[in-house]
Amino acid sequence: MPQPWTTPHELRVFKQWERRPDGASGWMEAQPTGQVHLLCNCGYSTGWIQHEQMPSREQLVAEHGEPLGSIMR
């Protein structure tokens, strides 16, 4: 009999950026907004929150494992 399907933890942390054209030069300026979005394959999602409100690394690793592709590394 096959084993049941599971949703493994794959935590990702995204940092929000905003950008604008830099006047006449045509280059884009970018700066962080101070917000992050934590998202895991298990269904956990914070939506956009202030970086200071983010759970501790220890708590996140205990609940979701090592983050993939995040600002926490």
PDB file of N, CA, C and O in Angstrom:
ATOM      1  N   MET A   1       0.852  -1.181   0.000  1.00  0.00           N
ATOM      2  CA  MET A   1       0.000   0.000   0.000  1.00  0.00           C
ATOM      3  C   MET A   1       0.897   1.244   0.000  1.00  0.00           C
ATOM      4  O   MET A   1       1.835   1.323   0.793  1.00  0.00           O
ATOM      5  N   PRO A   2       0.621   2.211  -0.876  1.00  0.00           N
ATOM      6  CA  PRO A   2       1.456   3.414  -0.931  1.00  0.00           C
ATOM      7  C   PRO A   2       1.314   4.258   0.333  1.00  0.00           C
ATOM      8  O   PRO A   2       0.282   4.243   1.005  1.00  0.00           O
ATOM      9  N   GLN A   3       2.360   4.977   0.627  1.00  0.00           N
ATOM     10  CA  GLN A   3       2.362   5.889   1.769  1.00  0.00           C
ATOM     11  C   GLN A   3       1.536   7.135   1.437  1.00  0.00           C
ATOM     12  O   GLN A   3       1.397   7.482   0.264  1.00  0.00           O
ATOM     13  N   PRO A   4       0.985   7.813   2.454  1.00  0.00           N
ATOM     14  CA  PRO A   4       0.212   9.034   2.201  1.00  0.00           C
ATOM     15  C   PRO A   4       1.119  10.181   1.743  1.00  0.00           C
ATOM     16  O   PRO A   4       2.309  10.223   2.057  1.00  0.00           O
ATOM     17  N   TRP A   5       0.531  11.084   1.010  1.00  0.00           N
ATOM     18  CA  TRP A   5       1.254  12.274   0.567  1.00  0.00           C
ATOM     19  C   TRP A   5       1.431  13.226   1.747  1.00  0.00           C
ATOM     20  O   TRP A   5       0.557  13.322   2.608  1.00  0.00           O
ATOM     21  N   THR A   6       2.552  13.922   1.785  1.00  0.00           N
ATOM     22  CA  THR A   6       2.806  14.921   2.828  1.00  0.00           C
ATOM     23  C   THR A   6       3.285  16.215   2.181  1.00  0.00           C
ATOM     24  O   THR A   6       3.779  16.208   1.054  1.00  0.00           O
ATOM     25  N   THR A   7       3.139  17.310   2.889  1.00  0.00           N
ATOM     26  CA  THR A   7       3.646  18.601   2.412  1.00  0.00           C
ATOM     27  C   THR A   7       4.867  18.959   3.240  1.00  0.00           C
ATOM     28  O   THR A   7       4.732  19.393   4.384  1.00  0.00           O
ATOM     29  N   PRO A   8       6.059  18.785   2.680  1.00  0.00           N
ATOM     30  CA  PRO A   8       7.272  19.079   3.435  1.00  0.00           C
ATOM     31  C   PRO A   8       7.424  20.586   3.652  1.00  0.00           C
ATOM     32  O   PRO A   8       6.931  21.401   2.871  1.00  0.00           O
ATOM     33  N   HIS A   9       8.114  20.926   4.725  1.00  0.00           N
ATOM     34  CA  HIS A   9       8.404  22.336   4.994  1.00  0.00           C
ATOM     35  C   HIS A   9       9.455  22.832   4.009  1.00  0.00           C
ATOM     36  O   HIS A   9      10.476  22.177   3.798  1.00  0.00           O
ATOM     37  N   GLU A  10       9.205  23.973   3.417  1.00  0.00           N
ATOM     38  CA  GLU A  10      10.158  24.668   2.548  1.00  0.00           C
ATOM     39  C   GLU A  10       9.954  26.155   2.801  1.00  0.00           C
ATOM     40  O   GLU A  10       9.283  26.838   2.027  1.00  0.00           O
ATOM     41  N   LEU A  11      10.533  26.649   3.881  1.00  0.00           N
ATOM     42  CA  LEU A  11      10.340  28.044   4.283  1.00  0.00           C
ATOM     43  C   LEU A  11      11.127  28.984   3.380  1.00  0.00           C
ATOM     44  O   LEU A  11      12.295  28.750   3.072  1.00  0.00           O
ATOM     45  N   ARG A  12      10.456  30.051   2.966  1.00  0.00           N
ATOM     46  CA  ARG A  12      11.104  31.106   2.186  1.00  0.00           C
ATOM     47  C   ARG A  12      10.773  32.443   2.843  1.00  0.00           C
ATOM     48  O   ARG A  12       9.672  32.655   3.351  1.00  0.00           O
ATOM     49  N   VAL A  13      11.753  33.328   2.815  1.00  0.00           N
ATOM     50  CA  VAL A  13      11.568  34.665   3.378  1.00  0.00           C
ATOM     51  C   VAL A  13      11.867  35.667   2.269  1.00  0.00           C
ATOM     52  O   VAL A  13      12.977  35.705   1.737  1.00  0.00           O
ATOM     53  N   PHE A  14      10.878  36.471   1.929  1.00  0.00           N
ATOM     54  CA  PHE A  14      11.022  37.462   0.873  1.00  0.00           C
ATOM     55  C   PHE A  14      11.110  38.858   1.485  1.00  0.00           C
ATOM     56  O   PHE A  14      10.356  39.197   2.397  1.00  0.00           O
ATOM     57  N   LYS A  15      12.024  39.645   0.980  1.00  0.00           N
ATOM     58  CA  LYS A  15      12.200  41.032   1.414  1.00  0.00           C
ATOM     59  C   LYS A  15      11.564  41.930   0.350  1.00  0.00           C
ATOM     60  O   LYS A  15      11.843  41.778  -0.839  1.00  0.00           O
ATOM     61  N   GLN A  16      10.720  42.852   0.771  1.00  0.00           N
ATOM     62  CA  GLN A  16      10.024  43.725  -0.180  1.00  0.00           C
ATOM     63  C   GLN A  16      10.904  44.914  -0.561  1.00  0.00           C
ATOM     64  O   GLN A  16      11.553  45.525   0.289  1.00  0.00           O
ATOM     65  N   TRP A  17      10.910  45.229  -1.861  1.00  0.00           N
ATOM     66  CA  TRP A  17      11.671  46.358  -2.396  1.00  0.00           C
ATOM     67  C   TRP A  17      10.732  47.299  -3.126  1.00  0.00           C
ATOM     68  O   TRP A  17       9.690  46.885  -3.635  1.00  0.00           O
ATOM     69  N   GLU A  18      11.108  48.564  -3.173  1.00  0.00           N
ATOM     70  CA  GLU A  18      10.404  49.517  -4.018  1.00  0.00           C
ATOM     71  C   GLU A  18      11.442  50.181  -4.910  1.00  0.00           C
ATOM     72  O   GLU A  18      12.605  50.310  -4.530  1.00  0.00           O
ATOM     73  N   ARG A  19      11.017  50.604  -6.102  1.00  0.00           N
ATOM     74  CA  ARG A  19      11.980  51.221  -7.009  1.00  0.00           C
ATOM     75  C   ARG A  19      11.333  52.338  -7.804  1.00  0.00           C
ATOM     76  O   ARG A  19      10.110  52.441  -7.900  1.00  0.00           O
ATOM     77  N   ARG A  20      12.198  53.175  -8.373  1.00  0.00           N
ATOM     78  CA  ARG A  20      11.738  54.299  -9.183  1.00  0.00           C
ATOM     79  C   ARG A  20      12.843  54.685 -10.162  1.00  0.00           C
ATOM     80  O   ARG A  20      14.018  54.417  -9.906  1.00  0.00           O
ATOM     81  N   PRO A  21      12.474  55.314 -11.286  1.00  0.00           N
ATOM     82  CA  PRO A  21      13.495  55.799 -12.214  1.00  0.00           C
ATOM     83  C   PRO A  21      14.269  56.946 -11.569  1.00  0.00           C
ATOM     84  O   PRO A  21      13.698  57.763 -10.846  1.00  0.00           O
ATOM     85  N   ASP A  22      15.559  56.999 -11.835  1.00  0.00           N
ATOM     86  CA  ASP A  22      16.421  58.032 -11.259  1.00  0.00           C
ATOM     87  C   ASP A  22      16.555  59.199 -12.231  1.00  0.00           C
ATOM     88  O   ASP A  22      17.573  59.341 -12.907  1.00  0.00           O
ATOM     89  N   GLY A  23      15.536  60.017 -12.292  1.00  0.00           N
ATOM     90  CA  GLY A  23      15.593  61.231 -13.100  1.00  0.00           C
ATOM     91  C   GLY A  23      16.024  61.000 -14.535  1.00  0.00           C
ATOM     92  O   GLY A  23      15.531  60.089 -15.200  1.00  0.00           O
ATOM     93  N   ALA A  24      16.953  61.834 -15.018  1.00  0.00           N
ATOM     94  CA  ALA A  24      17.369  61.817 -16.418  1.00  0.00           C
ATOM     95  C   ALA A  24      18.314  60.674 -16.758  1.00  0.00           C
ATOM     96  O   ALA A  24      18.446  60.323 -17.931  1.00  0.00           O
ATOM     97  N   SER A  25      18.971  60.087 -15.775  1.00  0.00           N
ATOM     98  CA  SER A  25      19.967  59.047 -16.066  1.00  0.00           C
ATOM     99  C   SER A  25      19.335  57.759 -16.590  1.00  0.00           C
ATOM    100  O   SER A  25      19.994  56.998 -17.299  1.00  0.00           O
ATOM    101  N   GLY A  26      18.080  57.503 -16.256  1.00  0.00           N
ATOM    102  CA  GLY A  26      17.418  56.290 -16.715  1.00  0.00           C
ATOM    103  C   GLY A  26      17.678  55.071 -15.853  1.00  0.00           C
ATOM    104  O   GLY A  26      17.041  54.037 -16.053  1.00  0.00           O
ATOM    105  N   TRP A  27      18.594  55.158 -14.900  1.00  0.00           N
ATOM    106  CA  TRP A  27      18.866  54.040 -13.990  1.00  0.00           C
ATOM    107  C   TRP A  27      17.741  53.942 -12.973  1.00  0.00           C
ATOM    108  O   TRP A  27      17.110  54.945 -12.637  1.00  0.00           O
ATOM    109  N   MET A  28      17.492  52.746 -12.489  1.00  0.00           N
ATOM    110  CA  MET A  28      16.467  52.544 -11.466  1.00  0.00           C
ATOM    111  C   MET A  28      17.109  52.606 -10.081  1.00  0.00           C
ATOM    112  O   MET A  28      18.165  52.017  -9.851  1.00  0.00           O
ATOM    113  N   GLU A  29      16.471  53.317  -9.172  1.00  0.00           N
ATOM    114  CA  GLU A  29      16.870  53.310  -7.766  1.00  0.00           C
ATOM    115  C   GLU A  29      16.006  52.278  -7.058  1.00  0.00           C
ATOM    116  O   GLU A  29      14.834  52.109  -7.395  1.00  0.00           O
ATOM    117  N   ALA A  30      16.577  51.589  -6.081  1.00  0.00           N
ATOM    118  CA  ALA A  30      15.813  50.599  -5.313  1.00  0.00           C
ATOM    119  C   ALA A  30      16.154  50.738  -3.840  1.00  0.00           C
ATOM    120  O   ALA A  30      17.285  51.059  -3.477  1.00  0.00           O
ATOM    121  N   GLN A  31      15.165  50.492  -3.003  1.00  0.00           N
ATOM    122  CA  GLN A  31      15.399  50.505  -1.560  1.00  0.00           C
ATOM    123  C   GLN A  31      14.430  49.533  -0.894  1.00  0.00           C
ATOM    124  O   GLN A  31      13.311  49.342  -1.370  1.00  0.00           O
ATOM    125  N   PRO A  32      14.864  48.914   0.221  1.00  0.00           N
ATOM    126  CA  PRO A  32      13.961  48.006   0.936  1.00  0.00           C
ATOM    127  C   PRO A  32      12.876  48.803   1.654  1.00  0.00           C
ATOM    128  O   PRO A  32      13.106  49.929   2.093  1.00  0.00           O
ATOM    129  N   THR A  33      11.688  48.203   1.769  1.00  0.00           N
ATOM    130  CA  THR A  33      10.578  48.869   2.458  1.00  0.00           C
ATOM    131  C   THR A  33      10.587  48.585   3.955  1.00  0.00           C
ATOM    132  O   THR A  33       9.887  49.248   4.720  1.00  0.00           O
ATOM    133  N   GLY A  34      11.387  47.588   4.378  1.00  0.00           N
ATOM    134  CA  GLY A  34      11.387  47.191   5.781  1.00  0.00           C
ATOM    135  C   GLY A  34      10.389  46.084   6.074  1.00  0.00           C
ATOM    136  O   GLY A  34      10.220  45.684   7.226  1.00  0.00           O
ATOM    137  N   GLN A  35       9.724  45.584   5.029  1.00  0.00           N
ATOM    138  CA  GLN A  35       8.753  44.514   5.221  1.00  0.00           C
ATOM    139  C   GLN A  35       9.270  43.201   4.638  1.00  0.00           C
ATOM    140  O   GLN A  35      10.032  43.184   3.671  1.00  0.00           O
ATOM    141  N   VAL A  36       8.832  42.100   5.256  1.00  0.00           N
ATOM    142  CA  VAL A  36       9.183  40.760   4.802  1.00  0.00           C
ATOM    143  C   VAL A  36       7.916  39.911   4.737  1.00  0.00           C
ATOM    144  O   VAL A  36       6.916  40.214   5.388  1.00  0.00           O
ATOM    145  N   HIS A  37       7.974  38.848   3.944  1.00  0.00           N
ATOM    146  CA  HIS A  37       6.863  37.894   3.838  1.00  0.00           C
ATOM    147  C   HIS A  37       7.453  36.506   4.020  1.00  0.00           C
ATOM    148  O   HIS A  37       8.302  36.085   3.234  1.00  0.00           O
ATOM    149  N   LEU A  38       7.010  35.792   5.049  1.00  0.00           N
ATOM    150  CA  LEU A  38       7.455  34.430   5.310  1.00  0.00           C
ATOM    151  C   LEU A  38       6.404  33.484   4.757  1.00  0.00           C
ATOM    152  O   LEU A  38       5.212  33.644   5.022  1.00  0.00           O
ATOM    153  N   LEU A  39       6.849  32.498   3.989  1.00  0.00           N
ATOM    154  CA  LEU A  39       5.946  31.591   3.304  1.00  0.00           C
ATOM    155  C   LEU A  39       6.536  30.190   3.323  1.00  0.00           C
ATOM    156  O   LEU A  39       7.697  29.999   2.961  1.00  0.00           O
ATOM    157  N   CYS A  40       5.746  29.209   3.742  1.00  0.00           N
ATOM    158  CA  CYS A  40       6.212  27.821   3.794  1.00  0.00           C
ATOM    159  C   CYS A  40       5.260  26.936   2.998  1.00  0.00           C
ATOM    160  O   CYS A  40       4.062  27.205   2.909  1.00  0.00           O
ATOM    161  N   ASN A  41       5.807  25.899   2.433  1.00  0.00           N
ATOM    162  CA  ASN A  41       5.027  24.933   1.667  1.00  0.00           C
ATOM    163  C   ASN A  41       3.930  24.272   2.510  1.00  0.00           C
ATOM    164  O   ASN A  41       2.951  23.771   1.957  1.00  0.00           O
ATOM    165  N   CYS A  42       4.080  24.264   3.834  1.00  0.00           N
ATOM    166  CA  CYS A  42       3.083  23.639   4.710  1.00  0.00           C
ATOM    167  C   CYS A  42       1.812  24.482   4.837  1.00  0.00           C
ATOM    168  O   CYS A  42       0.813  24.016   5.387  1.00  0.00           O
ATOM    169  N   GLY A  43       1.843  25.727   4.329  1.00  0.00           N
ATOM    170  CA  GLY A  43       0.677  26.600   4.404  1.00  0.00           C
ATOM    171  C   GLY A  43       0.893  27.829   5.268  1.00  0.00           C
ATOM    172  O   GLY A  43       0.069  28.744   5.251  1.00  0.00           O
ATOM    173  N   TYR A  44       1.983  27.870   6.025  1.00  0.00           N
ATOM    174  CA  TYR A  44       2.289  29.022   6.879  1.00  0.00           C
ATOM    175  C   TYR A  44       2.590  30.233   6.004  1.00  0.00           C
ATOM    176  O   TYR A  44       3.365  30.138   5.052  1.00  0.00           O
ATOM    177  N   SER A  45       1.984  31.363   6.322  1.00  0.00           N
ATOM    178  CA  SER A  45       2.210  32.598   5.588  1.00  0.00           C
ATOM    179  C   SER A  45       1.927  33.777   6.508  1.00  0.00           C
ATOM    180  O   SER A  45       0.884  33.823   7.160  1.00  0.00           O
ATOM    181  N   THR A  46       2.846  34.725   6.563  1.00  0.00           N
ATOM    182  CA  THR A  46       2.651  35.888   7.423  1.00  0.00           C
ATOM    183  C   THR A  46       2.019  37.054   6.692  1.00  0.00           C
ATOM    184  O   THR A  46       1.503  37.970   7.333  1.00  0.00           O
ATOM    185  N   GLY A  47       2.044  37.047   5.360  1.00  0.00           N
ATOM    186  CA  GLY A  47       1.711  38.262   4.637  1.00  0.00           C
ATOM    187  C   GLY A  47       2.855  39.248   4.863  1.00  0.00           C
ATOM    188  O   GLY A  47       3.851  38.898   5.496  1.00  0.00           O
ATOM    189  N   TRP A  48       2.729  40.458   4.363  1.00  0.00           N
ATOM    190  CA  TRP A  48       3.799  41.447   4.544  1.00  0.00           C
ATOM    191  C   TRP A  48       3.758  41.989   5.969  1.00  0.00           C
ATOM    192  O   TRP A  48       2.749  42.548   6.400  1.00  0.00           O
ATOM    193  N   ILE A  49       4.864  41.819   6.697  1.00  0.00           N
ATOM    194  CA  ILE A  49       4.994  42.312   8.071  1.00  0.00           C
ATOM    195  C   ILE A  49       6.295  43.088   8.187  1.00  0.00           C
ATOM    196  O   ILE A  49       7.202  42.909   7.374  1.00  0.00           O
ATOM    197  N   GLN A  50       6.392  43.947   9.190  1.00  0.00           N
ATOM    198  CA  GLN A  50       7.644  44.647   9.448  1.00  0.00           C
ATOM    199  C   GLN A  50       8.715  43.637   9.861  1.00  0.00           C
ATOM    200  O   GLN A  50       8.423  42.678  10.575  1.00  0.00           O
ATOM    201  N   HIS A  51       9.930  43.848   9.420  1.00  0.00           N
ATOM    202  CA  HIS A  51      11.043  42.935   9.714  1.00  0.00           C
ATOM    203  C   HIS A  51      11.171  42.688  11.214  1.00  0.00           C
ATOM    204  O   HIS A  51      11.502  41.577  11.629  1.00  0.00           O
ATOM    205  N   GLU A  52      10.915  43.699  12.026  1.00  0.00           N
ATOM    206  CA  GLU A  52      11.032  43.575  13.481  1.00  0.00           C
ATOM    207  C   GLU A  52       9.995  42.613  14.067  1.00  0.00           C
ATOM    208  O   GLU A  52      10.203  42.085  15.160  1.00  0.00           O
ATOM    209  N   GLN A  53       8.894  42.376  13.372  1.00  0.00           N
ATOM    210  CA  GLN A  53       7.837  41.479  13.846  1.00  0.00           C
ATOM    211  C   GLN A  53       8.098  40.022  13.472  1.00  0.00           C
ATOM    212  O   GLN A  53       7.350  39.131  13.874  1.00  0.00           O
ATOM    213  N   MET A  54       9.140  39.786  12.716  1.00  0.00           N
ATOM    214  CA  MET A  54       9.451  38.435  12.253  1.00  0.00           C
ATOM    215  C   MET A  54       9.809  37.542  13.434  1.00  0.00           C
ATOM    216  O   MET A  54      10.551  37.974  14.316  1.00  0.00           O
ATOM    217  N   PRO A  55       9.298  36.297  13.480  1.00  0.00           N
ATOM    218  CA  PRO A  55       9.688  35.374  14.551  1.00  0.00           C
ATOM    219  C   PRO A  55      11.199  35.143  14.535  1.00  0.00           C
ATOM    220  O   PRO A  55      11.855  35.367  13.518  1.00  0.00           O
ATOM    221  N   SER A  56      11.740  34.702  15.651  1.00  0.00           N
ATOM    222  CA  SER A  56      13.187  34.464  15.729  1.00  0.00           C
ATOM    223  C   SER A  56      13.592  33.330  14.796  1.00  0.00           C
ATOM    224  O   SER A  56      12.784  32.465  14.460  1.00  0.00           O
ATOM    225  N   ARG A  57      14.843  33.349  14.389  1.00  0.00           N
ATOM    226  CA  ARG A  57      15.371  32.284  13.531  1.00  0.00           C
ATOM    227  C   ARG A  57      15.191  30.925  14.202  1.00  0.00           C
ATOM    228  O   ARG A  57      14.805  29.953  13.552  1.00  0.00           O
ATOM    229  N   GLU A  58      15.472  30.858  15.504  1.00  0.00           N
ATOM    230  CA  GLU A  58      15.358  29.598  16.237  1.00  0.00           C
ATOM    231  C   GLU A  58      13.938  29.043  16.171  1.00  0.00           C
ATOM    232  O   GLU A  58      13.737  27.849  15.948  1.00  0.00           O
ATOM    233  N   GLN A  59      12.957  29.920  16.366  1.00  0.00           N
ATOM    234  CA  GLN A  59      11.555  29.494  16.318  1.00  0.00           C
ATOM    235  C   GLN A  59      11.180  29.005  14.922  1.00  0.00           C
ATOM    236  O   GLN A  59      10.526  27.972  14.780  1.00  0.00           O
ATOM    237  N   LEU A  60      11.590  29.740  13.897  1.00  0.00           N
ATOM    238  CA  LEU A  60      11.259  29.353  12.526  1.00  0.00           C
ATOM    239  C   LEU A  60      11.906  28.033  12.136  1.00  0.00           C
ATOM    240  O   LEU A  60      11.265  27.189  11.509  1.00  0.00           O
ATOM    241  N   VAL A  61      13.174  27.846  12.503  1.00  0.00           N
ATOM    242  CA  VAL A  61      13.869  26.596  12.176  1.00  0.00           C
ATOM    243  C   VAL A  61      13.214  25.424  12.899  1.00  0.00           C
ATOM    244  O   VAL A  61      13.072  24.345  12.324  1.00  0.00           O
ATOM    245  N   ALA A  62      12.811  25.627  14.161  1.00  0.00           N
ATOM    246  CA  ALA A  62      12.163  24.558  14.922  1.00  0.00           C
ATOM    247  C   ALA A  62      10.826  24.151  14.292  1.00  0.00           C
ATOM    248  O   ALA A  62      10.469  22.973  14.299  1.00  0.00           O
ATOM    249  N   GLU A  63      10.094  25.119  13.751  1.00  0.00           N
ATOM    250  CA  GLU A  63       8.770  24.835  13.196  1.00  0.00           C
ATOM    251  C   GLU A  63       8.774  24.471  11.711  1.00  0.00           C
ATOM    252  O   GLU A  63       7.900  23.736  11.250  1.00  0.00           O
ATOM    253  N   HIS A  64       9.767  24.990  10.950  1.00  0.00           N
ATOM    254  CA  HIS A  64       9.729  24.836   9.489  1.00  0.00           C
ATOM    255  C   HIS A  64      11.040  24.362   8.876  1.00  0.00           C
ATOM    256  O   HIS A  64      11.108  24.203   7.657  1.00  0.00           O
ATOM    257  N   GLY A  65      12.073  24.132   9.658  1.00  0.00           N
ATOM    258  CA  GLY A  65      13.360  23.717   9.112  1.00  0.00           C
ATOM    259  C   GLY A  65      14.151  24.900   8.581  1.00  0.00           C
ATOM    260  O   GLY A  65      13.718  26.049   8.675  1.00  0.00           O
ATOM    261  N   GLU A  66      15.318  24.601   8.022  1.00  0.00           N
ATOM    262  CA  GLU A  66      16.174  25.664   7.485  1.00  0.00           C
ATOM    263  C   GLU A  66      15.476  26.358   6.316  1.00  0.00           C
ATOM    264  O   GLU A  66      14.918  25.693   5.444  1.00  0.00           O
ATOM    265  N   PRO A  67      15.507  27.700   6.295  1.00  0.00           N
ATOM    266  CA  PRO A  67      14.851  28.427   5.208  1.00  0.00           C
ATOM    267  C   PRO A  67      15.586  28.256   3.882  1.00  0.00           C
ATOM    268  O   PRO A  67      16.809  28.124   3.852  1.00  0.00           O
ATOM    269  N   LEU A  68      14.833  28.260   2.796  1.00  0.00           N
ATOM    270  CA  LEU A  68      15.384  28.215   1.445  1.00  0.00           C
ATOM    271  C   LEU A  68      15.296  29.607   0.844  1.00  0.00           C
ATOM    272  O   LEU A  68      14.265  30.267   0.977  1.00  0.00           O
ATOM    273  N   GLY A  69      16.336  30.062   0.197  1.00  0.00           N
ATOM    274  CA  GLY A  69      16.282  31.327  -0.522  1.00  0.00           C
ATOM    275  C   GLY A  69      15.732  32.460   0.298  1.00  0.00           C
ATOM    276  O   GLY A  69      14.691  33.024  -0.041  1.00  0.00           O
ATOM    277  N   SER A  70      16.416  32.811   1.382  1.00  0.00           N
ATOM    278  CA  SER A  70      15.871  33.828   2.264  1.00  0.00           C
ATOM    279  C   SER A  70      16.926  34.843   2.665  1.00  0.00           C
ATOM    280  O   SER A  70      18.101  34.703   2.328  1.00  0.00           O
ATOM    281  N   ILE A  71      16.496  35.856   3.383  1.00  0.00           N
ATOM    282  CA  ILE A  71      17.406  36.866   3.909  1.00  0.00           C
ATOM    283  C   ILE A  71      18.006  36.431   5.234  1.00  0.00           C
ATOM    284  O   ILE A  71      18.795  37.168   5.824  1.00  0.00           O
ATOM    285  N   MET A  72      17.646  35.239   5.715  1.00  0.00           N
ATOM    286  CA  MET A  72      18.098  34.793   7.034  1.00  0.00           C
ATOM    287  C   MET A  72      19.454  34.106   7.000  1.00  0.00           C
ATOM    288  O   MET A  72      20.014  33.826   8.060  1.00  0.00           O
ATOM    289  N   ARG A  73      19.995  33.827   5.840  1.00  0.00           N
ATOM    290  CA  ARG A  73      21.270  33.108   5.757  1.00  0.00           C
ATOM    291  C   ARG A  73      22.426  34.022   5.990  1.00  0.00           C
ATOM    292  O   ARG A  73      23.576  33.584   5.956  1.00  0.00           O
TER     293      ARG A  73
END
